[in-house]
Amino acid sequence: KGAKNSTATVSCDSLILDEESKAYTYPHNQSDEPSASIIHEATTGKLGEDKLFYMNSRGISEEEAKSLIVLGFISEILEGLPFEYVEVLKKVIELEFSEVGGVG
């Protein structure tokens, strides 16, 4: 209350990596200020075959393409983490999609 003419935007994004996974968003926005504007948006995307095909046609392996797509998807989250954590997380994701095996 009292935040006159304020604006709030909430964004929920999901990336589905396999055929079994699902994503749900349950927004709850509450405002006690009548002049405030609140927006909620949600997007859910699959790890698309078209994106994988495009990257593969440019010489990028499927495993590396999946890793790049996931790292791009979480890039905003990575910006807020300490450098050491980011490097470890990147390695884990790359390993997850390496030829050793993984999801996707």
ZIZIWO-V596984 format. One record per helix or strand of 3 or more residues. SS is the DSSP state (H for helix, E for strand). FROM is the first residue (numbers start at 0). TO is the last residue. If there is no record, write none. Layout:
ss	from	to
SS	FROM	TO
SS	FROM	TO
This chain:
ss	from	to
E	6	15
E	36	45
H	48	56
H	61	72
H	74	78
H	82	95
